[in-house]
Amino acid sequence: MIRRGFTTIELLVTIAITVIVFSLGSGVFSLVQKTAAAASGSVALEQILGGAARRARRGEAGTNWGVYLPYDETTRRANAVTVFSGASYATRDATRDVPYRFNQGVLFTAVDFSGAGSSLGNDHEIVFAALSGETADYGSVTINIYGGTFTIFVSQDGMVVLD
C-alpha cells in the first residue's frame, strides 16, 4: 500500500524554509527602500536649491529667491523646506512661498551658508540674487538619510552640486 500526502515533519520544514526566505527577502526589500529614499531625498534638496537659483537668474517676479531650512537645532529634523521670494525669509512675500515636504528620516547634520563669514553650522537660509543667481550665503549642507550621508555645495556664483 502506497501512502500519499505529507507528514507533519515535512510540512513544518517547508513552512520554516518559507518563513526564512520571506524574512530575508523583506529585509533586503526594506534596505532597498531606504537606499532609494536616501538618494531621492538628497537629490530633491539639490533640485530645490538649484531651482531657487534658477528662479533668481531668470529674474522671476523681479526679486531674489531663496530657500529656508526650518530644521530644529536640537533634533536636526525638518518637516519641510520653503522656497521664498525676497531679500530674506523674514522679509519675503509669503504669497509666493513654495513649500516642499520632507521625510522625517532626514537629518540636517551640518548647515553652513555663511559665505566668507563665520558660522556656527546652524544657518537656516540661502538667498540668490535676482538676474545673476549669485549668493553671499554660499557654503554647504550635509544631510543624513537612513544612514547615508550626502553633502550639497553651493558656490558663490549660485551653482549647486551634490557630492
C-alpha positions in Angstrom: 0.0 0.0 0.0 1.4 3.4 -1.0 0.8 6.4 1.3 0.0 9.7 -0.3 0.3 13.1 1.4 2.8 14.8 3.6 3.9 14.1 7.1 3.8 16.7 9.8 7.6 17.0 9.9 7.7 17.7 6.1 5.0 20.4 6.5 6.9 22.0 9.4 10.2 22.0 7.5 8.5 23.5 4.4 6.8 26.2 6.4 10.1 27.0 8.2 12.0 27.4 5.0 9.3 29.6 3.5 9.4 31.9 6.6 13.2 32.2 6.4 13.1 33.0 2.7 10.4 35.7 3.2 12.2 37.2 6.2 15.4 37.6 4.3 13.6 38.9 1.3 11.7 41.6 3.3 14.9 42.7 5.0 16.6 43.2 1.6 13.4 45.0 0.3 13.5 47.3 3.3 17.1 48.1 2.7 16.4 48.9 -1.0 13.6 51.2 0.0 15.8 53.1 2.5 18.6 53.4 0.0 16.2 54.8 -2.7 14.7 57.2 -0.2 18.1 58.4 0.8 19.2 59.1 -2.8 15.9 60.7 -3.7 16.0 63.0 -0.6 19.4 64.3 -1.3 18.6 64.8 -5.0 15.4 66.6 -4.0 17.2 69.1 -1.8 19.8 69.7 -4.5 16.9 70.3 -7.0 15.2 72.7 -4.6 18.3 74.7 -4.1 19.1 74.7 -7.8 15.5 75.7 -8.6 15.7 78.7 -6.4 19.0 79.8 -8.0 17.4 79.4 -11.5 14.3 81.5 -10.5 16.7 84.2 -9.3 18.8 84.1 -12.5 15.6 84.3 -14.6 14.5 87.3 -12.6 11.2 85.7 -11.8 8.9 88.2 -10.1 11.8 90.7 -10.2 13.2 89.6 -6.8 15.8 87.5 -5.2 14.9 83.9 -4.4 16.0 81.8 -1.5 15.5 78.5 0.4 14.6 78.4 4.1 15.6 75.2 6.1 13.4 75.3 9.2 15.2 72.3 10.9 15.1 72.0 14.7 18.6 72.7 16.0 18.3 70.0 18.7 16.9 67.1 16.7 18.3 68.4 13.3 15.0 67.4 11.6 12.6 69.4 9.4 9.2 68.5 8.0 9.6 70.8 5.0 11.8 73.4 3.3 10.4 76.6 1.7 11.5 78.3 -1.5 10.7 82.0 -1.0 10.8 85.3 -2.9 12.6 88.3 -1.3 15.8 89.5 0.3 15.4 87.2 3.3 12.9 84.7 4.7 11.8 87.3 7.4 11.0 90.0 4.7 9.7 87.6 2.0 6.5 87.9 0.0 4.7 84.9 1.7 2.2 84.7 -1.2 5.0 83.3 -3.4 6.2 80.7 -0.9 6.6 77.2 -2.3 6.8 74.6 0.5 8.4 71.2 -0.1 7.5 68.3 2.3 10.5 66.4 3.7 10.7 62.9 5.1 11.2 62.7 8.9 14.2 60.4 8.3 16.3 63.4 7.0 18.8 64.9 9.5 20.4 68.2 8.7 23.7 67.3 10.3 25.6 70.4 9.2 24.4 73.6 7.5 26.9 76.3 6.7 25.6 79.0 4.4 27.8 81.7 5.9 29.7 82.6 2.8 33.0 84.3 3.7 31.7 85.0 7.3 31.8 82.7 10.3 29.1 80.2 11.0 28.0 78.0 13.9 26.8 75.4 11.5 23.1 76.3 12.1 22.3 78.5 9.1 18.7 78.3 8.0 18.5 80.2 4.7 20.3 80.9 1.5 19.4 83.7 -0.9 20.2 84.0 -4.6 20.4 87.4 -6.2 18.0 88.4 -9.0 19.3 88.1 -12.5 22.8 86.7 -11.5 21.9 83.9 -9.1 24.9 84.8 -7.1 24.8 84.4 -3.3 26.7 85.8 -0.4 25.4 82.8 1.6 27.5 80.2 -0.3 28.6 77.0 1.6 27.2 73.6 2.1 24.5 71.5 3.8 25.2 67.9 4.9 22.2 65.7 5.4 21.9 62.1 6.7 19.1 60.0 5.4 18.7 56.4 6.8 22.5 56.2 7.5 23.6 57.7 4.1 25.4 61.0 4.3 25.2 63.5 1.4 26.7 67.0 1.1 25.4 69.6 -1.2 27.7 72.5 -2.1 26.6 75.9 -3.2 29.2 78.1 -4.8 29.4 81.9 -4.7 28.1 82.1 -8.2 25.0 80.1 -7.2 25.9 76.7 -8.7 24.6 73.7 -6.7 26.4 70.4 -6.7 25.6 67.2 -4.9 28.7 65.4 -3.7 
